């Protein structure tokens, strides 16, 4: 199932990856135009699913049923989360884009990287839409386990072990005051970093205190877990690893690294 019309052929992406990786500097442009160029539509070759490198403005269909992530996330939570909360972000983003003259044929990342130029409405809803699109795509009923290959090696090198990485990620989520997100990102040095952002901000935004290219994000707003876990955010974070679609995250990492 294609998650966006901007999914790219892995081969064509990698052919252009040198330009993309040169533009990984974090700053006012965050990723840069070369990265966005590399994320443009492919050249007709086979596409690798899960490499959600550029995001559209419309909500995409889930690749699984609402109940598919049980018992870790219950069906009612998923239905409310996707059809109410995430749908509202997508609808409000469309309004904001129309009001502010944004070209919605281009990837949403282009707006996020210059978010300081836009309204609070665009910030809240552009971030909310992007964050949720990535969230759905990096979970699976067949998820869990541990990363492998180049991503596993990078995690071990940066954090010492997979368990140490999980602890750091969960801590980022548990210590985020109020609502927000925990992230694993590729930083400006092409290394891995863990952090969090408030509300619906994300590391792509030029006004974010924590910046990078998101590889994986977990929603720690209460609406993501409250029906099953009530106030036990730590329990939700711990159980969520059973759902992580590491194949999708690994494909994203490999495509970005080139």
N, C-alpha and C positions, 0 to 999 in steps of 0.2 A: 504494500500500500504506500503510495507516494504521499509524503507529508507536506510537500510544497512544490509549486511549479518551478522553484529555483533549485531543486535538488540537482546535483551535477554528476556527470560521468566521473568516476574516480580517476580514470586514465587521463581525461582531459584536464581535470583539476591538478593532478600531479605534474602534468606537462608545464603548467603555469605556476607551480608551487614556489619556484625560486623568487619570482616577483612578489608573491604573497608573503613569504617569510621575511623578506626584506622590509615589509611594511608592518611588522608586528610591534613596532614601538608604541608605547602607551602614552597618550597625551591628548592634545586637542582633537586629533583625528582617530585616536585609539588604535584602530587596525589599519586604516588607510585605504585609499582608492584601489590599490593593487589587490588587496584582499577581496574587496567587493567585486572587482573584475574577475577574479578567480572563482567567485561564487556565482557568476552568471550562468545562464543555461548552458547545458553541455552540447556536444557536437554530434549527437545521434548515437553514440556508443551506449552500451549497457550501463545502467545506473546502479549504484550500490545504495540500497535502502538504509536509512538511519543516519546518513551524513547530512544532517539538517544544518547546512552552513549559511543559508540565507533564508529569511522568513518572510512570508507574505502577510498582508494586512487582514485577511479573512481567517476565521477559525476553521481548522481542518478536522476531519472526522477522526474519531478515536480508532486505533487499530485493534481494539479489543472491547469486549462488553463491559458494562459498568461493574458486574459481579466478578470479572475475571481476576481481579487483584486480591480477592478475599483469601485468607482471613486478615491479611495485613492492612488492607484498606477496604472497607465495606462498600457494598453496591450503592447504598443511599448517599454516602459521602461522595462517592465518585459522580453520581448523577447530579447532585446539587452543585458540586465543585465545577464540573464541566459545563452543564447546561444552564447554570445560573451565574456563578461568579465569573468563570472564564468567558462565557458568552457575552456578559455585560462589558468586559474589557474590550472585546473585539468590536462590539457595536459602538461603544463610546470612542474607540480609536478611529473608526470610520468617520464619525462625526467630526472629531478633532482634525483629521486629515483634510476633510472638505473645508472646514473653517479656516485652516491655516495654509491651504494651497499646496499640500504635499502630494507629490507624484507617487501614487500607490502601485505603479508598475515596477518601481524599484524596491529593493529589499528594505525591510523595516530597519535593519541594522544601520542603514545610512542615516536615518533619523536619530537613532539611539546614540550614535557616535558624536552627534552635534546637539544633544538634547538641551544644552544650555540656551539654545536659540529659540526654544519652543515653550509653549504654555505648560502650566501645571497639569492641565487636562491631558495634554499629549504625554507628559512624563508618566503620570499615573497609569494611563491606559495603554500607552505604547509598551511600557515596561511590563505591565500585567499580562498583556497579550504575548509578548515574546517569552516571558518567563514560563508561562503555562504551555506554550507550544513545545518548548524544550523539555519541560517536565514530563508531558505525556509521552514524548518520543523516546525518552531514556528510561521508561519503565516497561515491564513486560510480564505477563503471566508466567513466562518461562525464565524470568530473571533470577538474579541471585548469584551465588558463587563468588568468584573473584576475577579481576581483570587478568589478561594474559599478554604475552608478546611485549611489544615496545612500551605500551602503557604501563604494564606491570613493572617492567624494569625501571621506568621513569619514577613511578611511585616509590619503589624501594630505594632508589637513589636519593629522592628528595626527602622522604619521611622516615626512612629506615626499615619500614615493613608495611604491608597492607593493613595490619591491625593498628599500627601507629597512625596511618593515614585516616582510618575510620574514626579513631578517637579524636583526631584534630578536627575532622569534618563535623562530627557530632557535637563537639564543644562549640564550634562556630554557630551551629544551630541552636543549642541550648542557651547560649549566652547572648543571643540576639535579643535585645530588649524590645518588647512588644512584638509586632509582626514583621516578617521579612523572609529572607532566603539565605540558605547556606550554599556555598559554591566551591567547585573545583575548577580552576581556570588555568589556561596557558598564559604566562606572563610575558612581559616585553623582552625577556631574555630567553624565551622559549623553554622556560622551566615551569614547573607546576607550583601552584599556590592554593591555599584554602583560606576562605574568609566569608564574610556575610555582608548583606546590604539590607537597609531598612525598607519597609513597605513594599512597593513594587519596583524599586530601583534594581539595577543590575550592573555588573562590572563593565559592560560595554559603554555605559554612559560617561560622557566627558566630565560630568559633575560628580561622579562617584568617588568616594574615598578609597574604594577597593576596585582595582581595574584589571582587566585581562579579557581573554576570549573564553567564554563559558564552555566547559566540557560536560559538566554535570551540575544540576541544581536541585535543591529540595525545598519545598514550600513549607515554611513554618508559621504561616498564618493559622489561626485556630480552626478556620473552616476546613483545612486540609486533614484534620485528625480528630476533632473534638467529639464526634459521635461515638467513635470507638474508644478513644483514649482519654476522654474528658480533659483534664489538665496535665496529663502525663506526656509532655512533649518528648522527654528523653526516651520513653518506651516506643513512641512512634518513630523517632530517629533510628533507634536500634533495629526495629523490625523492618524498616524501609529497605535495608540492604537486600532483603529477600526478593525485591522487585526490580532492582537496578538491571537494566539491559546493557551489560558490559560490552556486548558486541557492537551496539550502536555507539557507545562512548568511545570504544577503541577505534572504530572507523572514523569517527570525528577527529580524534587525536592524530591518527596516521595521515589523514587528508591535510590537516593543518601543518603538520611537521614536514611533509613532503618526502 
